[in-house]
Amino acid sequence: MAAGGGAGQIGAARSLFTACGASFIQPSSVVASCAAARVKAPVGLGRSSSTSSGSSSSSDATSVSSLYERTQKATVTLQHPCMRGYSSVHTQQPAGPIREYNIDPYILLDDELKYIFEDIRQEISRATNHQELNKIAVYYFDGQGKAFRPMVAMLMAKALNYHMQNENSNIVNAQRQIAMISEMIHTASLVHDDVIDQSFARRGKPSVNVLWNHKKVTQAGDYILSVASMLLARLKHDEVTHILSQVLTDLVQGEFMQLGSKETENERFAHYFTKTYRKTASLIANSLKAVAVLSGVDEQMAELSFQYGRNLGLAFQFVDDLLDFVSSSEAMGKPAAADLKLGLATAPVLFACEKFPELNPMILRRFREPGDVERAYELVHQSQGLEQTRFLARKHCIEALRLASQISESPYQKGLIVVGDFVLNRMK
């Protein structure tokens, strides 16, 4: 059961703001990438241009917002290429804990998530009578995934529907379709990644390319995307179609970026942040914007939804990059140091370059020489790269929390805050 697998993964919410434990050293390469134009963050958000924001100014939301405002900021701002808005780098974590919310988003959304994998499998099976194609395409929709993206999409949908006092069942059904589509796009990208990376394990079982040949697996990934496109077309909503088509464009460009590398530190950080947005955060950000548009909110609230998803998605990937260095193969469901073995320099490595410049030639040759992977792994652990990556993840989760606090208070709005805690607790 899809929701059952997820329900055990998030317990009662703990404090989002755990002290980082190390000062943040801003790499010169990041500082050098701060030249893009500023886009103002949405302010004064409401239900619409003629409606107040209601209970979004409640004591809980206000305490979260004021706590965020007390955060001490650095003088340097970091522009993520291909992303909207500035993200200020914070030198300290907020000064104290926030109120704990005893909410499990998976239980809260049990009705919406319980059959989501089953419904996806039915859509995939309905569109083909080719048994082997169907078997490959549904392989990862076995209910063992966290359904993280559908969960976040439905939390935002429900939170905004409450914000808009919208109880239209047709809108809720369309939003659930977006949740399904987001999981299908994500899974198709995993299928393609397994072929490109020649993976042998995912989620604790043999990866799809181990069981079938690469040509068939590639076609199955394409097929999942085609079925997702059919579901999207059924919505008959041009703006939503445009929003989600951007995700596919970003995914392909992000994968191409991952296959390449840059010569200088400045270029590498810009390259890494852009790639991370396109491969991971774009799907979450644009899915949340799509459900926001369906709910009927104004442009500012749709942008808030996008920015919440962008920050959450970036944090999620930063944590993934961290776990590649600190978790066992069993815990991750895939080999440890997998990124290094694939020749990829992620945040911990890029930060470690500040202290250990000898990593630079390894990055350029994509850790291909004997001993490169082992040496790079060792240097990352000897540097502050892991702590700085933790800080970066926390920073983006805090920004997501600040944005969520501007939505009218409801169990679903609180769930959006709890999700940030879930992302950070993966680091523990």
VEXDRENVEX-426581 format. One record per residue (C-alpha): residue number from 1; chain; y, z, x. Coordinates in steps of 0.25 Angstrom, whole numbers, plus 2048, in hexadecimal, padded with zeros to 3 digits. Layout:
N
resi; chain; Y; Z; X
NUM; A; Y; Z; X
...
//
This chain:
428
resi; chain; Y; Z; X
1; A; 800; 800; 800
2; A; 80D; 7FC; 806
3; A; 815; 808; 803
4; A; 80A; 811; 806
5; A; 80B; 80D; 815
6; A; 81A; 80E; 815
7; A; 81B; 81B; 80E
8; A; 814; 823; 819
9; A; 81E; 81E; 823
10; A; 82B; 825; 81E
11; A; 82B; 833; 81B
12; A; 836; 83C; 817
13; A; 843; 838; 81E
14; A; 847; 83F; 82A
15; A; 855; 83F; 831
16; A; 859; 831; 835
17; A; 862; 836; 840
18; A; 859; 83B; 84B
19; A; 860; 83D; 858
20; A; 85E; 832; 862
21; A; 85D; 83B; 86E
22; A; 863; 831; 878
23; A; 871; 82B; 87A
24; A; 872; 81C; 878
25; A; 875; 813; 883
26; A; 87B; 807; 87E
27; A; 876; 7FB; 887
28; A; 881; 7F2; 88C
29; A; 879; 7E6; 886
30; A; 87C; 7EC; 878
31; A; 88A; 7EF; 87A
32; A; 88C; 7E0; 87F
33; A; 887; 7DB; 871
34; A; 892; 7E1; 869
35; A; 89B; 7D5; 867
36; A; 898; 7D0; 859
37; A; 8A2; 7D2; 84D
38; A; 8A1; 7DE; 845
39; A; 89D; 7DE; 836
40; A; 8A2; 7E9; 82E
41; A; 897; 7F2; 828
42; A; 897; 7F4; 819
43; A; 8A0; 7FF; 814
44; A; 8A3; 805; 806
45; A; 896; 7FF; 800
46; A; 893; 800; 7F2
47; A; 88B; 7FB; 7E6
48; A; 894; 7EF; 7E5
49; A; 8A3; 7EC; 7E7
50; A; 8A6; 7F3; 7DA
51; A; 89C; 7FF; 7DA
52; A; 89C; 80C; 7E2
53; A; 891; 810; 7EC
54; A; 88D; 81B; 7E3
55; A; 885; 826; 7E9
56; A; 885; 820; 7F7
57; A; 88F; 82A; 7FA
58; A; 885; 836; 7F7
59; A; 884; 841; 800
60; A; 878; 83C; 807
61; A; 87D; 82F; 80A
62; A; 88B; 834; 80E
63; A; 884; 83E; 818
64; A; 87C; 832; 81E
65; A; 889; 82A; 820
66; A; 891; 835; 825
67; A; 886; 839; 82F
68; A; 886; 82A; 834
69; A; 895; 82A; 836
70; A; 894; 837; 83F
71; A; 88C; 82F; 848
72; A; 893; 82D; 856
73; A; 895; 81F; 859
74; A; 895; 818; 866
75; A; 8A1; 80E; 86A
76; A; 898; 802; 86B
77; A; 893; 7FA; 85F
78; A; 887; 7F1; 860
79; A; 887; 7E4; 858
80; A; 879; 7DF; 855
81; A; 879; 7D0; 856
82; A; 876; 7C9; 849
83; A; 878; 7D6; 841
84; A; 883; 7DA; 838
85; A; 88C; 7E5; 83B
86; A; 88E; 7EE; 847
87; A; 885; 7F9; 84B
88; A; 88B; 805; 852
89; A; 883; 80B; 85D
90; A; 883; 81A; 85B
91; A; 883; 824; 867
92; A; 87E; 830; 85F
93; A; 875; 832; 853
94; A; 87B; 838; 846
95; A; 87E; 847; 847
96; A; 874; 84D; 83E
97; A; 869; 84A; 834
98; A; 86A; 844; 826
99; A; 864; 849; 819
100; A; 855; 845; 819
101; A; 850; 83C; 80E
102; A; 842; 83F; 809
103; A; 83F; 831; 805
104; A; 834; 827; 809
105; A; 839; 819; 806
106; A; 82B; 814; 805
107; A; 828; 81E; 7F9
108; A; 835; 81B; 7F3
109; A; 832; 80C; 7F3
110; A; 823; 80E; 7EF
111; A; 824; 805; 7E3
112; A; 82B; 7FA; 7EB
113; A; 823; 7FA; 7F8
114; A; 815; 7FE; 7F2
115; A; 810; 7F0; 7F0
116; A; 81A; 7E8; 7F9
117; A; 80F; 7E4; 803
118; A; 806; 7E0; 7F8
119; A; 810; 7D8; 7F1
120; A; 813; 7D1; 7FE
121; A; 805; 7CE; 800
122; A; 804; 7C8; 7F2
123; A; 810; 7BF; 7F4
124; A; 80A; 7BA; 801
125; A; 7FC; 7B8; 7FA
126; A; 802; 7B1; 7EE
127; A; 809; 7A6; 7F6
128; A; 7FC; 7A1; 7FD
129; A; 7EE; 79E; 7FB
130; A; 7EB; 79E; 80A
131; A; 7E2; 7AA; 80C
132; A; 7E4; 7AB; 81B
133; A; 7F3; 7A9; 81B
134; A; 7F4; 7B4; 810
135; A; 7EC; 7BD; 818
136; A; 7F4; 7BC; 825
137; A; 801; 7BD; 81D
138; A; 7FE; 7CA; 816
139; A; 7F8; 7D0; 822
140; A; 804; 7D9; 825
141; A; 806; 7DC; 816
142; A; 7FB; 7E6; 816
143; A; 804; 7F2; 812
144; A; 803; 7F8; 820
145; A; 812; 7F5; 823
146; A; 81D; 7FE; 820
147; A; 824; 7F5; 817
148; A; 831; 7FA; 81E
149; A; 839; 7ED; 81A
150; A; 835; 7ED; 80B
151; A; 838; 7FC; 80B
152; A; 846; 7FB; 810
153; A; 849; 7EF; 808
154; A; 845; 7F6; 7FB
155; A; 84C; 803; 7FF
156; A; 859; 7FB; 801
157; A; 856; 7F4; 7F4
158; A; 854; 800; 7EC
159; A; 860; 807; 7F2
160; A; 869; 7FC; 7EF
161; A; 864; 7FB; 7E1
162; A; 867; 809; 7DF
163; A; 875; 807; 7E5
164; A; 877; 7FC; 7DB
165; A; 871; 803; 7D0
166; A; 868; 7F7; 7CF
167; A; 85B; 7F8; 7C7
168; A; 857; 7E9; 7C5
169; A; 848; 7E8; 7C8
170; A; 84A; 7D9; 7CB
171; A; 853; 7DD; 7D7
172; A; 849; 7E7; 7DC
173; A; 83E; 7DD; 7DB
174; A; 846; 7D3; 7E3
175; A; 849; 7DE; 7ED
176; A; 83A; 7E1; 7EF
177; A; 838; 7D3; 7F1
178; A; 842; 7D4; 7FD
179; A; 83A; 7E0; 802
180; A; 82D; 7D7; 802
181; A; 834; 7CC; 808
182; A; 839; 7D4; 813
183; A; 82B; 7D9; 816
184; A; 825; 7CB; 816
185; A; 830; 7C6; 820
186; A; 82D; 7D2; 829
187; A; 81E; 7D0; 829
188; A; 81F; 7C1; 82B
189; A; 828; 7C4; 837
190; A; 81D; 7CE; 83C
191; A; 812; 7C3; 83A
192; A; 81B; 7B9; 843
193; A; 81E; 7C4; 84D
194; A; 80F; 7C7; 84F
195; A; 80D; 7B8; 852
196; A; 818; 7B7; 85C
197; A; 815; 7C4; 863
198; A; 806; 7C2; 862
199; A; 805; 7D0; 85D
200; A; 7F7; 7D7; 85B
201; A; 7FA; 7E3; 852
202; A; 804; 7E6; 847
203; A; 804; 7F2; 83E
204; A; 7F7; 7F8; 845
205; A; 7EF; 7EB; 842
206; A; 7EC; 7DE; 848
207; A; 7F9; 7D5; 847
208; A; 7F8; 7C9; 83E
209; A; 7F7; 7BF; 84A
210; A; 7EB; 7C6; 84F
211; A; 7E3; 7C3; 843
212; A; 7E8; 7B4; 840
213; A; 7ED; 7A9; 849
214; A; 7FB; 7A8; 84C
215; A; 7FE; 79B; 845
216; A; 7F8; 7A1; 838
217; A; 800; 7AE; 83A
218; A; 80D; 7A7; 83C
219; A; 80B; 79F; 82F
220; A; 807; 7AC; 828
221; A; 815; 7B2; 82C
222; A; 81C; 7A5; 827
223; A; 815; 7A6; 81A
224; A; 819; 7B5; 818
225; A; 827; 7B0; 81A
226; A; 826; 7A5; 810
227; A; 820; 7AE; 806
228; A; 82C; 7B8; 808
229; A; 835; 7AC; 806
230; A; 82F; 7A9; 7F9
231; A; 831; 7B7; 7F4
232; A; 840; 7B6; 7F9
233; A; 842; 7A9; 7F1
234; A; 83D; 7AF; 7E5
235; A; 849; 7B9; 7E5
236; A; 852; 7AD; 7E3
237; A; 85D; 7B4; 7EA
238; A; 865; 7AB; 7F4
239; A; 86C; 7B6; 7FB
240; A; 85F; 7BE; 7FD
241; A; 858; 7B2; 802
242; A; 863; 7AF; 80C
243; A; 862; 7BE; 811
244; A; 853; 7BE; 813
245; A; 853; 7B0; 819
246; A; 85C; 7B6; 824
247; A; 851; 7BF; 828
248; A; 847; 7B4; 82B
249; A; 852; 7AD; 833
250; A; 854; 7BA; 83B
251; A; 845; 7BD; 83D
252; A; 843; 7AF; 844
253; A; 84F; 7B0; 84C
254; A; 84B; 7BF; 850
255; A; 83D; 7BA; 854
256; A; 843; 7AF; 85D
257; A; 84D; 7B9; 863
258; A; 841; 7C2; 866
259; A; 83A; 7B7; 86E
260; A; 846; 7B6; 877
261; A; 84E; 7BF; 880
262; A; 85C; 7C0; 886
263; A; 860; 7C1; 895
264; A; 86A; 7CC; 894
265; A; 86B; 7DA; 88F
266; A; 876; 7D7; 886
267; A; 86F; 7CB; 880
268; A; 862; 7D3; 87E
269; A; 868; 7DE; 876
270; A; 86F; 7D4; 86D
271; A; 862; 7CC; 86C
272; A; 85A; 7D8; 869
273; A; 863; 7DD; 85E
274; A; 864; 7CF; 857
275; A; 855; 7CD; 858
276; A; 852; 7DB; 852
277; A; 85B; 7D8; 846
278; A; 855; 7CB; 844
279; A; 846; 7CF; 845
280; A; 847; 7DC; 83E
281; A; 854; 7E1; 838
282; A; 858; 7D4; 831
283; A; 84C; 7D5; 827
284; A; 84F; 7E3; 823
285; A; 85E; 7E1; 822
286; A; 85D; 7D4; 81A
287; A; 852; 7D9; 811
288; A; 85B; 7E5; 80E
289; A; 867; 7DC; 80B
290; A; 85F; 7D3; 802
291; A; 85B; 7DF; 7F9
292; A; 869; 7E3; 7F9
293; A; 86E; 7D6; 7F4
294; A; 863; 7D6; 7E9
295; A; 868; 7E4; 7E5
296; A; 876; 7DE; 7E2
297; A; 87E; 7E6; 7EC
298; A; 88B; 7E1; 7F3
299; A; 88C; 7DB; 800
300; A; 890; 7E7; 807
301; A; 883; 7EF; 802
302; A; 87B; 7E3; 806
303; A; 880; 7E3; 814
304; A; 87D; 7F2; 814
305; A; 86F; 7EF; 811
306; A; 86E; 7E5; 81C
307; A; 874; 7EE; 826
308; A; 86B; 7F9; 822
309; A; 85F; 7F0; 824
310; A; 864; 7EA; 831
311; A; 866; 7F8; 837
312; A; 859; 7FD; 832
313; A; 852; 7F1; 837
314; A; 858; 7F2; 845
315; A; 854; 800; 846
316; A; 846; 7FD; 841
317; A; 844; 7F3; 84C
318; A; 84A; 7FC; 857
319; A; 840; 806; 853
320; A; 835; 7FC; 854
321; A; 83A; 7F8; 862
322; A; 83A; 807; 866
323; A; 82C; 809; 860
324; A; 827; 7FE; 869
325; A; 829; 807; 875
326; A; 825; 815; 86F
327; A; 81A; 813; 865
328; A; 80B; 811; 867
329; A; 804; 804; 863
330; A; 7FD; 80C; 858
331; A; 80A; 811; 852
332; A; 811; 803; 852
333; A; 805; 7FB; 84E
334; A; 808; 7F2; 859
335; A; 808; 7F3; 868
336; A; 812; 7FC; 86F
337; A; 81C; 7F5; 878
338; A; 81A; 7E8; 870
339; A; 828; 7E3; 871
340; A; 828; 7E4; 881
341; A; 81A; 7DC; 881
342; A; 821; 7D2; 878
343; A; 82C; 7D0; 882
344; A; 836; 7D7; 879
345; A; 842; 7E0; 87E
346; A; 845; 7E9; 872
347; A; 850; 7F4; 871
348; A; 849; 7FE; 87A
349; A; 847; 7F4; 885
350; A; 856; 7EF; 884
351; A; 85B; 7FD; 885
352; A; 852; 800; 890
353; A; 858; 7F5; 898
354; A; 865; 7FD; 89A
355; A; 85D; 807; 8A3
356; A; 853; 7FE; 8A8
357; A; 859; 7F0; 8AB
358; A; 84B; 7EC; 8B1
359; A; 847; 7E9; 8A2
360; A; 851; 7DD; 8A2
361; A; 848; 7D3; 8AA
362; A; 83C; 7D8; 8A2
363; A; 843; 7D5; 895
364; A; 846; 7C7; 89A
365; A; 838; 7C4; 89D
366; A; 833; 7CB; 890
367; A; 82B; 7D5; 897
368; A; 821; 7CB; 89C
369; A; 81E; 7CF; 8AA
370; A; 813; 7D9; 8AC
371; A; 817; 7E7; 8AB
372; A; 824; 7E4; 8A3
373; A; 820; 7EA; 896
374; A; 81B; 7F7; 89C
375; A; 828; 7F8; 8A5
376; A; 831; 7F5; 899
377; A; 82A; 7FF; 890
378; A; 82B; 80A; 89B
379; A; 83A; 807; 89E
380; A; 83D; 807; 88F
381; A; 837; 815; 88E
382; A; 83F; 81A; 89B
383; A; 84C; 815; 895
384; A; 854; 819; 888
385; A; 850; 80C; 881
386; A; 848; 813; 877
387; A; 852; 81E; 874
388; A; 85D; 813; 873
389; A; 854; 80B; 869
390; A; 852; 817; 861
391; A; 861; 819; 860
392; A; 863; 80B; 85C
393; A; 859; 80C; 851
394; A; 85F; 819; 84C
395; A; 86D; 813; 84C
396; A; 869; 808; 843
397; A; 861; 811; 83A
398; A; 86E; 81A; 839
399; A; 876; 80E; 835
400; A; 86C; 80A; 82A
401; A; 86D; 818; 825
402; A; 87C; 817; 824
403; A; 87B; 80B; 81C
404; A; 870; 810; 813
405; A; 879; 81C; 810
406; A; 883; 813; 809
407; A; 87A; 80F; 7FE
408; A; 879; 818; 7F2
409; A; 870; 823; 7F3
410; A; 862; 822; 7EE
411; A; 854; 824; 7F2
412; A; 854; 816; 7F8
413; A; 861; 818; 7FF
414; A; 85B; 824; 806
415; A; 84E; 81C; 809
416; A; 857; 812; 811
417; A; 85B; 81E; 819
418; A; 84D; 823; 81B
419; A; 849; 816; 820
420; A; 852; 817; 82C
421; A; 84A; 824; 82F
422; A; 83D; 81D; 82E
423; A; 842; 813; 838
424; A; 846; 81D; 842
425; A; 83A; 826; 840
426; A; 831; 81A; 845
427; A; 837; 81E; 852
428; A; 831; 82C; 852
//
